[in-house]
Amino acid sequence: MKKEELVRAAKAGDADAFTELYKEIYRDLYHFAYYMLKHVEDAKDAVSDTVMDAWASIGMLKRDEAFRSWMFSILSNKCRAKMREYANRPAELSEMLSDTLQAPECMTTPEQLQLREEFMKLSEMDRLIVGLHVFAGYKTKEVAKLLHMNANTVRSRESRALRHIGEVLKEV
């Protein structure tokens, strides 16, 4: 079945169709959440909450072809809410971050580990901008709209963040 057909089936209540759609993007959803939240369990929870909310409201999806971006929009909101929670409990956060010393299963080479480390050093907003572009595939204008920012601001922040990461990696 084509993606649009799967979306229509899911909107009609077909859980298997929704599962197929979800399976195609799970890894990207998880990586986005992990890099935003810096904590394995919180990333899993955010993705799980996103899937539950998406399934419950699949009928509200207006454009069938927008399923992927719709899922990332939900996940982005979940991650931002979790990051606001972090701000309210800094002592607990430092304990939770000790879990992040282990790289995700896909990050194994020294270069990949260095890339992950530098990404984690970016500001919360820069991680969000780069993550939405890299993991979710949003274009600059879409990221700007999602974050209620000027597209030029998004473009310059992303450019600076990526340039910084590139410079650090060249030194290694």
N, CA and C atoms as a LAMMPS dump frame, in Angstrom:
ITEM: TIMESTEP
0
ITEM: NUMBER OF ATOMS
516
ITEM: BOX BOUNDS ff ff ff
-5.0000000000000000e+02 5.0000000000000000e+02
-5.0000000000000000e+02 5.0000000000000000e+02
-5.0000000000000000e+02 5.0000000000000000e+02
ITEM: ATOMS id mol type element x y z
1 1 1 N 0.823 -1.181 0
2 1 2 C 0 0 0
3 1 3 C 0.875 1.255 0
4 2 1 N 0.432 2.291 -0.703
5 2 2 C 1.121 3.575 -0.702
6 2 3 C 0.91 4.254 0.65
7 3 1 N 1.786 5.205 0.941
8 3 2 C 1.677 5.914 2.22
9 3 3 C 0.321 6.584 2.403
10 4 1 N -0.143 7.27 1.372
11 4 2 C -1.424 7.966 1.485
12 4 3 C -2.557 6.979 1.755
13 5 1 N -2.466 5.797 1.151
14 5 2 C -3.493 4.77 1.391
15 5 3 C -3.429 4.275 2.825
16 6 1 N -2.2 4.118 3.335
17 6 2 C -2.032 3.71 4.728
18 6 3 C -2.603 4.767 5.665
19 7 1 N -2.367 6.029 5.349
20 7 2 C -2.891 7.114 6.19
21 7 3 C -4.415 7.092 6.177
22 8 1 N -4.997 6.947 4.99
23 8 2 C -6.463 6.891 4.912
24 8 3 C -7.006 5.705 5.708
25 9 1 N -6.327 4.554 5.614
26 9 2 C -6.759 3.371 6.369
27 9 3 C -6.639 3.629 7.872
28 10 1 N -5.533 4.262 8.285
29 10 2 C -5.335 4.572 9.704
30 10 3 C -6.418 5.537 10.183
31 11 1 N -6.744 6.519 9.38
32 11 2 C -7.791 7.472 9.742
33 11 3 C -9.152 6.78 9.882
34 12 1 N -9.295 5.661 9.157
35 12 2 C -10.547 4.893 9.239
36 12 3 C -10.529 3.915 10.412
37 13 1 N -9.436 3.917 11.2
38 13 2 C -9.376 3.073 12.387
39 13 3 C -8.525 1.821 12.257
40 14 1 N -7.771 1.689 11.165
41 14 2 C -6.93 0.509 10.942
42 14 3 C -5.612 0.67 11.705
43 15 1 N -5.504 -0.029 12.828
44 15 2 C -4.307 0.072 13.671
45 15 3 C -3.079 -0.494 12.97
46 16 1 N -3.246 -1.521 12.161
47 16 2 C -2.109 -2.095 11.434
48 16 3 C -1.52 -1.085 10.444
49 17 1 N -2.39 -0.346 9.778
50 17 2 C -1.915 0.675 8.846
51 17 3 C -1.133 1.747 9.603
52 18 1 N -1.642 2.174 10.752
53 18 2 C -0.943 3.173 11.561
54 18 3 C 0.419 2.628 11.997
55 19 1 N 0.452 1.362 12.385
56 19 2 C 1.707 0.733 12.811
57 19 3 C 2.733 0.735 11.68
58 20 1 N 2.29 0.451 10.468
59 20 2 C 3.201 0.469 9.314
60 20 3 C 3.782 1.865 9.103
61 21 1 N 2.943 2.863 9.198
62 21 2 C 3.399 4.247 9.04
63 21 3 C 4.404 4.611 10.128
64 22 1 N 4.097 4.228 11.346
65 22 2 C 4.943 4.526 12.497
66 22 3 C 6.3 3.823 12.369
67 23 1 N 6.274 2.568 11.928
68 23 2 C 7.524 1.804 11.802
69 23 3 C 8.505 2.468 10.846
70 24 1 N 7.983 3.12 9.822
71 24 2 C 8.844 3.765 8.836
72 24 3 C 9.615 4.948 9.416
73 25 1 N 9.074 5.573 10.443
74 25 2 C 9.722 6.785 10.962
75 25 3 C 10.171 6.667 12.413
76 26 1 N 9.999 5.504 13.031
77 26 2 C 10.335 5.356 14.452
78 26 3 C 11.777 5.781 14.746
79 27 1 N 12.703 5.281 13.977
80 27 2 C 14.117 5.549 14.254
81 27 3 C 14.404 7.058 14.225
82 28 1 N 13.857 7.735 13.218
83 28 2 C 14.06 9.185 13.136
84 28 3 C 13.384 9.908 14.295
85 29 1 N 12.203 9.466 14.679
86 29 2 C 11.515 10.06 15.824
87 29 3 C 12.36 9.896 17.087
88 30 1 N 12.84 8.68 17.299
89 30 2 C 13.633 8.404 18.498
90 30 3 C 14.915 9.248 18.518
91 31 1 N 15.631 9.28 17.4
92 31 2 C 16.879 10.047 17.366
93 31 3 C 16.621 11.521 17.61
94 32 1 N 15.588 12.046 17.016
95 32 2 C 15.249 13.446 17.253
96 32 3 C 14.998 13.68 18.743
97 33 1 N 14.166 12.844 19.349
98 33 2 C 13.839 13.004 20.772
99 33 3 C 15.086 12.832 21.643
100 34 1 N 15.915 11.867 21.316
101 34 2 C 17.118 11.624 22.113
102 34 3 C 18.059 12.829 22.059
103 35 1 N 18.278 13.352 20.869
104 35 2 C 19.197 14.479 20.755
105 35 3 C 18.624 15.759 21.347
106 36 1 N 17.325 15.859 21.401
107 36 2 C 16.726 17.031 22.018
108 36 3 C 16.764 16.922 23.54
109 37 1 N 16.446 15.74 24.059
110 37 2 C 16.275 15.577 25.505
111 37 3 C 17.528 15.083 26.22
112 38 1 N 18.45 14.489 25.483
113 38 2 C 19.707 13.992 26.047
114 38 3 C 19.489 12.889 27.092
115 39 1 N 18.418 12.178 27.006
116 39 2 C 18.13 11.137 27.985
117 39 3 C 17.332 10.024 27.301
118 40 1 N 17.836 8.82 27.379
119 40 2 C 17.251 7.683 26.675
120 40 3 C 15.794 7.447 27.069
121 41 1 N 15.524 7.35 28.346
122 41 2 C 14.158 7.03 28.784
123 41 3 C 13.171 8.152 28.469
124 42 1 N 13.612 9.385 28.618
125 42 2 C 12.722 10.498 28.281
126 42 3 C 12.437 10.519 26.783
127 43 1 N 13.428 10.18 25.98
128 43 2 C 13.228 10.124 24.527
129 43 3 C 12.215 9.034 24.178
130 44 1 N 12.362 7.884 24.784
131 44 2 C 11.409 6.795 24.54
132 44 3 C 10.006 7.194 24.977
133 45 1 N 9.906 7.836 26.129
134 45 2 C 8.604 8.286 26.622
135 45 3 C 7.983 9.319 25.687
136 46 1 N 8.797 10.245 25.206
137 46 2 C 8.283 11.287 24.304
138 46 3 C 7.761 10.676 23.011
139 47 1 N 8.504 9.72 22.476
140 47 2 C 8.059 9.052 21.248
141 47 3 C 6.787 8.262 21.519
142 48 1 N 6.758 7.554 22.624
143 48 2 C 5.568 6.779 22.976
144 48 3 C 4.349 7.675 23.146
145 49 1 N 4.519 8.781 23.857
146 49 2 C 3.417 9.732 24.033
147 49 3 C 2.973 10.313 22.697
148 50 1 N 3.933 10.571 21.83
149 50 2 C 3.621 11.097 20.499
150 50 3 C 2.775 10.107 19.717
151 51 1 N 3.156 8.851 19.751
152 51 2 C 2.416 7.818 19.014
153 51 3 C 1.006 7.683 19.569
154 52 1 N 0.88 7.688 20.875
155 52 2 C -0.449 7.569 21.484
156 52 3 C -1.333 8.755 21.096
157 53 1 N -0.78 9.954 21.182
158 53 2 C -1.551 11.142 20.819
159 53 3 C -1.896 11.146 19.331
160 54 1 N -0.938 10.74 18.508
161 54 2 C -1.182 10.71 17.065
162 54 3 C -2.284 9.711 16.721
163 55 1 N -2.23 8.538 17.324
164 55 2 C -3.261 7.529 17.058
165 55 3 C -4.635 8.05 17.507
166 56 1 N -4.668 8.689 18.651
167 56 2 C -5.934 9.198 19.176
168 56 3 C -6.511 10.318 18.309
169 57 1 N -5.636 11.048 17.613
170 57 2 C -6.128 12.188 16.841
171 57 3 C -5.85 12.077 15.341
172 58 1 N -5.59 10.865 14.857
173 58 2 C -5.271 10.674 13.438
174 58 3 C -6.371 11.226 12.523
175 59 1 N -7.58 11.188 12.984
176 59 2 C -8.686 11.707 12.185
177 59 3 C -8.602 13.202 11.94
178 60 1 N -7.823 13.906 12.747
179 60 2 C -7.691 15.36 12.614
180 60 3 C -6.616 15.752 11.595
181 61 1 N -5.838 14.767 11.116
182 61 2 C -4.799 15.049 10.127
183 61 3 C -5.468 15.515 8.841
184 62 1 N -5.158 16.73 8.428
185 62 2 C -5.847 17.316 7.279
186 62 3 C -5.309 16.806 5.943
187 63 1 N -3.991 16.752 5.807
188 63 2 C -3.376 16.317 4.542
189 63 3 C -2.688 14.978 4.742
190 64 1 N -3.15 13.969 4.034
191 64 2 C -2.606 12.622 4.192
192 64 3 C -1.103 12.572 3.953
193 65 1 N -0.612 13.365 3.021
194 65 2 C 0.817 13.343 2.692
195 65 3 C 1.671 14.001 3.78
196 66 1 N 1.047 14.633 4.751
197 66 2 C 1.783 15.34 5.806
198 66 3 C 1.965 14.495 7.07
199 67 1 N 1.734 13.202 7.002
200 67 2 C 1.806 12.35 8.196
201 67 3 C 3.136 12.5 8.93
202 68 1 N 4.252 12.384 8.211
203 68 2 C 5.579 12.452 8.834
204 68 3 C 5.785 13.784 9.537
205 69 1 N 5.523 14.881 8.849
206 69 2 C 5.738 16.194 9.476
207 69 3 C 4.772 16.412 10.636
208 70 1 N 3.567 15.88 10.526
209 70 2 C 2.588 15.966 11.612
210 70 3 C 3.124 15.242 12.849
211 71 1 N 3.693 14.063 12.669
212 71 2 C 4.26 13.301 13.792
213 71 3 C 5.416 14.075 14.437
214 72 1 N 6.289 14.652 13.611
215 72 2 C 7.406 15.409 14.158
216 72 3 C 6.936 16.68 14.852
217 73 1 N 5.86 17.243 14.386
218 73 2 C 5.306 18.419 15.054
219 73 3 C 4.816 18.048 16.454
220 74 1 N 4.128 16.94 16.56
221 74 2 C 3.667 16.465 17.873
222 74 3 C 4.868 16.175 18.773
223 75 1 N 5.856 15.462 18.237
224 75 2 C 7.043 15.115 19.014
225 75 3 C 7.811 16.361 19.443
226 76 1 N 7.919 17.325 18.55
227 76 2 C 8.611 18.57 18.885
228 76 3 C 7.954 19.238 20.096
229 77 1 N 6.643 19.275 20.108
230 77 2 C 5.926 19.854 21.247
231 77 3 C 6.15 19.052 22.517
232 78 1 N 6.177 17.732 22.419
233 78 2 C 6.445 16.882 23.589
234 78 3 C 7.849 17.169 24.14
235 79 1 N 8.82 17.279 23.248
236 79 2 C 10.199 17.525 23.677
237 79 3 C 10.332 18.902 24.326
238 80 1 N 9.686 19.895 23.737
239 80 2 C 9.763 21.236 24.326
240 80 3 C 9.121 21.259 25.71
241 81 1 N 8.018 20.556 25.877
242 81 2 C 7.376 20.49 27.198
243 81 3 C 8.307 19.815 28.207
244 82 1 N 8.97 18.753 27.78
245 82 2 C 9.887 18.038 28.671
246 82 3 C 11.078 18.927 29.03
247 83 1 N 11.568 19.7 28.078
248 83 2 C 12.7 20.591 28.362
249 83 3 C 12.289 21.684 29.348
250 84 1 N 11.046 22.128 29.277
251 84 2 C 10.56 23.097 30.276
252 84 3 C 10.537 22.443 31.655
253 85 1 N 10.162 21.165 31.709
254 85 2 C 10.191 20.445 32.993
255 85 3 C 11.617 20.384 33.533
256 86 1 N 12.583 20.146 32.646
257 86 2 C 13.986 20.081 33.071
258 86 3 C 14.395 21.377 33.763
259 87 1 N 13.953 22.473 33.221
260 87 2 C 14.332 23.776 33.785
261 87 3 C 13.836 23.926 35.217
262 88 1 N 12.775 23.232 35.554
263 88 2 C 12.205 23.332 36.898
264 88 3 C 12.805 22.34 37.886
265 89 1 N 13.695 21.478 37.422
266 89 2 C 14.314 20.521 38.33
267 89 3 C 15.77 20.259 37.948
268 90 1 N 16.632 21.268 38.074
269 90 2 C 18.026 21.165 37.644
270 90 3 C 18.843 20.118 38.387
271 91 1 N 18.607 19.909 39.65
272 91 2 C 19.402 18.924 40.388
273 91 3 C 19.15 17.526 39.847
274 92 1 N 17.9 17.207 39.588
275 92 2 C 17.575 15.889 39.05
276 92 3 C 18.127 15.723 37.641
277 93 1 N 18.167 16.797 36.878
278 93 2 C 18.648 16.728 35.516
279 93 3 C 20.097 16.259 35.448
280 94 1 N 20.95 16.773 36.313
281 94 2 C 22.352 16.368 36.261
282 94 3 C 22.512 14.879 36.519
283 95 1 N 21.673 14.31 37.372
284 95 2 C 21.724 12.865 37.603
285 95 3 C 21.24 12.111 36.368
286 96 1 N 20.176 12.617 35.745
287 96 2 C 19.628 11.947 34.575
288 96 3 C 20.605 11.974 33.402
289 97 1 N 21.365 13.061 33.274
290 97 2 C 22.264 13.184 32.138
291 97 3 C 23.42 12.187 32.184
292 98 1 N 23.677 11.603 33.323
293 98 2 C 24.736 10.601 33.384
294 98 3 C 24.411 9.411 32.486
295 99 1 N 23.131 9.182 32.22
296 99 2 C 22.724 8.104 31.31
297 99 3 C 23.173 8.358 29.883
298 100 1 N 23.425 9.602 29.532
299 100 2 C 23.722 9.923 28.139
300 100 3 C 25.184 9.692 27.772
301 101 1 N 25.987 9.234 28.689
302 101 2 C 27.377 8.962 28.348
303 101 3 C 27.478 7.838 27.324
304 102 1 N 26.475 6.992 27.284
305 102 2 C 26.425 5.94 26.275
306 102 3 C 25.806 6.515 25.009
307 103 1 N 26.461 6.309 23.887
308 103 2 C 25.901 6.797 22.621
309 103 3 C 24.769 5.89 22.187
310 104 1 N 23.828 6.414 21.405
311 104 2 C 22.781 5.55 20.872
312 104 3 C 23.409 4.466 20.008
313 105 1 N 22.664 3.415 19.78
314 105 2 C 23.182 2.246 19.077
315 105 3 C 23.779 2.54 17.715
316 106 1 N 23.338 3.599 17.064
317 106 2 C 23.852 3.89 15.725
318 106 3 C 25.17 4.66 15.76
319 107 1 N 25.563 5.197 16.889
320 107 2 C 26.772 6.001 16.971
321 107 3 C 27.917 5.159 17.511
322 108 1 N 28.811 4.742 16.616
323 108 2 C 29.856 3.841 17.066
324 108 3 C 31.267 4.306 16.743
325 109 1 N 31.487 5.046 15.662
326 109 2 C 32.839 5.456 15.308
327 109 3 C 33.241 6.676 16.135
328 110 1 N 34.525 6.918 16.286
329 110 2 C 34.966 8.102 17.031
330 110 3 C 34.407 9.401 16.44
331 111 1 N 34.339 9.479 15.104
332 111 2 C 33.803 10.671 14.461
333 111 3 C 32.324 10.861 14.804
334 112 1 N 31.566 9.768 14.804
335 112 2 C 30.145 9.855 15.133
336 112 3 C 29.951 10.264 16.586
337 113 1 N 30.779 9.716 17.464
338 113 2 C 30.682 10.078 18.874
339 113 3 C 31.032 11.55 19.09
340 114 1 N 32.053 12.039 18.374
341 114 2 C 32.433 13.452 18.482
342 114 3 C 31.318 14.337 17.941
343 115 1 N 30.713 13.929 16.828
344 115 2 C 29.6 14.68 16.256
345 115 3 C 28.456 14.773 17.254
346 116 1 N 28.117 13.662 17.889
347 116 2 C 27.047 13.632 18.884
348 116 3 C 27.371 14.561 20.052
349 117 1 N 28.614 14.498 20.509
350 117 2 C 29.028 15.328 21.637
351 117 3 C 28.902 16.814 21.303
352 118 1 N 29.337 17.201 20.12
353 118 2 C 29.249 18.609 19.72
354 118 3 C 27.799 19.043 19.526
355 119 1 N 26.976 18.155 18.991
356 119 2 C 25.556 18.461 18.826
357 119 3 C 24.929 18.733 20.188
358 120 1 N 25.286 17.93 21.176
359 120 2 C 24.728 18.085 22.52
360 120 3 C 25.145 19.4 23.173
361 121 1 N 26.244 19.987 22.718
362 121 2 C 26.716 21.246 23.292
363 121 3 C 25.957 22.454 22.744
364 122 1 N 25.224 22.259 21.658
365 122 2 C 24.459 23.373 21.088
366 122 3 C 23.387 23.817 22.067
367 123 1 N 22.934 25.035 21.916
368 123 2 C 21.838 25.52 22.749
369 123 3 C 20.586 24.707 22.434
370 124 1 N 19.642 24.758 23.34
371 124 2 C 18.382 24.035 23.169
372 124 3 C 17.708 24.402 21.839
373 125 1 N 17.638 25.683 21.535
374 125 2 C 16.977 26.132 20.309
375 125 3 C 17.746 25.697 19.075
376 126 1 N 19.069 25.769 19.112
377 126 2 C 19.861 25.343 17.956
378 126 3 C 19.731 23.834 17.73
379 127 1 N 19.706 23.052 18.803
380 127 2 C 19.472 21.605 18.653
381 127 3 C 18.109 21.352 18.024
382 128 1 N 17.125 22.119 18.454
383 128 2 C 15.781 21.963 17.92
384 128 3 C 15.75 22.305 16.431
385 129 1 N 16.361 23.398 16.052
386 129 2 C 16.389 23.815 14.644
387 129 3 C 17.11 22.773 13.79
388 130 1 N 18.312 22.403 14.194
389 130 2 C 19.087 21.43 13.423
390 130 3 C 18.381 20.074 13.42
391 131 1 N 17.85 19.673 14.565
392 131 2 C 17.154 18.39 14.65
393 131 3 C 15.938 18.328 13.755
394 132 1 N 15.143 19.387 13.724
395 132 2 C 13.965 19.401 12.853
396 132 3 C 14.367 19.323 11.384
397 133 1 N 15.484 19.941 11.049
398 133 2 C 15.943 19.894 9.658
399 133 3 C 16.55 18.526 9.32
400 134 1 N 17.457 18.057 10.16
401 134 2 C 18.193 16.828 9.864
402 134 3 C 17.345 15.57 10.061
403 135 1 N 16.698 15.438 11.203
404 135 2 C 15.967 14.213 11.502
405 135 3 C 14.566 14.193 10.911
406 136 1 N 13.917 15.341 10.947
407 136 2 C 12.527 15.383 10.485
408 136 3 C 12.407 15.792 9.023
409 137 1 N 13.459 16.365 8.474
410 137 2 C 13.438 16.734 7.068
411 137 3 C 12.678 18.014 6.754
412 138 1 N 12.413 18.829 7.776
413 138 2 C 11.723 20.091 7.538
414 138 3 C 12.625 21.048 6.771
415 139 1 N 12.04 21.876 5.933
416 139 2 C 12.75 22.945 5.254
417 139 3 C 12.77 24.161 6.188
418 140 1 N 13.65 25.112 5.879
419 140 2 C 13.825 26.284 6.736
420 140 3 C 12.508 26.996 7.028
421 141 1 N 11.707 27.242 6.001
422 141 2 C 10.441 27.951 6.202
423 141 3 C 9.506 27.158 7.109
424 142 1 N 9.528 25.828 6.992
425 142 2 C 8.674 24.997 7.837
426 142 3 C 9.135 25.045 9.291
427 143 1 N 10.455 24.997 9.497
428 143 2 C 10.998 25.095 10.858
429 143 3 C 10.623 26.447 11.452
430 144 1 N 10.763 27.49 10.66
431 144 2 C 10.431 28.835 11.131
432 144 3 C 8.966 28.923 11.541
433 145 1 N 8.102 28.378 10.735
434 145 2 C 6.675 28.417 11.045
435 145 3 C 6.38 27.614 12.31
436 146 1 N 6.961 26.437 12.412
437 146 2 C 6.741 25.578 13.561
438 146 3 C 7.208 26.227 14.86
439 147 1 N 8.334 26.936 14.8
440 147 2 C 8.921 27.553 15.993
441 147 3 C 8.532 29.019 16.162
442 148 1 N 7.695 29.519 15.273
443 148 2 C 7.25 30.911 15.324
444 148 3 C 8.445 31.863 15.293
445 149 1 N 9.324 31.617 14.316
446 149 2 C 10.519 32.437 14.149
447 149 3 C 10.596 32.936 12.715
448 150 1 N 11.441 33.916 12.492
449 150 2 C 11.721 34.406 11.156
450 150 3 C 12.584 33.367 10.434
451 151 1 N 12.299 33.116 9.16
452 151 2 C 13.056 32.116 8.394
453 151 3 C 14.537 32.466 8.309
454 152 1 N 14.861 33.759 8.192
455 152 2 C 16.268 34.164 8.14
456 152 3 C 16.979 33.863 9.459
457 153 1 N 16.28 34.02 10.559
458 153 2 C 16.849 33.704 11.873
459 153 3 C 17.134 32.211 11.97
460 154 1 N 16.194 31.41 11.53
461 154 2 C 16.378 29.953 11.539
462 154 3 C 17.581 29.577 10.684
463 155 1 N 17.649 30.139 9.486
464 155 2 C 18.737 29.827 8.567
465 155 3 C 20.088 30.207 9.168
466 156 1 N 20.18 31.395 9.763
467 156 2 C 21.468 31.831 10.319
468 156 3 C 21.851 31.018 11.551
469 157 1 N 20.877 30.701 12.407
470 157 2 C 21.196 29.894 13.603
471 157 3 C 21.672 28.506 13.192
472 158 1 N 20.985 27.912 12.229
473 158 2 C 21.39 26.583 11.77
474 158 3 C 22.772 26.639 11.135
475 159 1 N 23.001 27.638 10.324
476 159 2 C 24.294 27.78 9.663
477 159 3 C 25.422 27.923 10.684
478 160 1 N 25.226 28.783 11.679
479 160 2 C 26.241 28.963 12.733
480 160 3 C 26.481 27.667 13.501
481 161 1 N 25.412 26.974 13.836
482 161 2 C 25.542 25.729 14.61
483 161 3 C 26.31 24.688 13.814
484 162 1 N 25.956 24.531 12.551
485 162 2 C 26.63 23.532 11.728
486 162 3 C 28.08 23.918 11.449
487 163 1 N 28.329 25.209 11.253
488 163 2 C 29.7 25.671 11.04
489 163 3 C 30.545 25.394 12.281
490 164 1 N 29.985 25.667 13.465
491 164 2 C 30.705 25.407 14.72
492 164 3 C 31.049 23.915 14.838
493 165 1 N 30.068 23.071 14.595
494 165 2 C 30.316 21.62 14.681
495 165 3 C 31.397 21.226 13.684
496 166 1 N 31.313 21.735 12.462
497 166 2 C 32.295 21.413 11.438
498 166 3 C 33.698 21.836 11.822
499 167 1 N 33.827 23.029 12.402
500 167 2 C 35.141 23.519 12.835
501 167 3 C 35.73 22.646 13.922
502 168 1 N 34.925 22.268 14.874
503 168 2 C 35.412 21.425 15.973
504 168 3 C 35.845 20.066 15.422
505 169 1 N 35.068 19.503 14.521
506 169 2 C 35.4 18.188 13.963
507 169 3 C 36.671 18.232 13.134
508 170 1 N 36.953 19.373 12.474
509 170 2 C 38.186 19.502 11.698
510 170 3 C 39.41 19.457 12.606
511 171 1 N 39.263 19.983 13.818
512 171 2 C 40.374 20.025 14.777
513 171 3 C 40.721 18.654 15.306
514 172 1 N 39.776 17.74 15.259
515 172 2 C 39.974 16.407 15.846
516 172 3 C 40.791 15.533 14.931
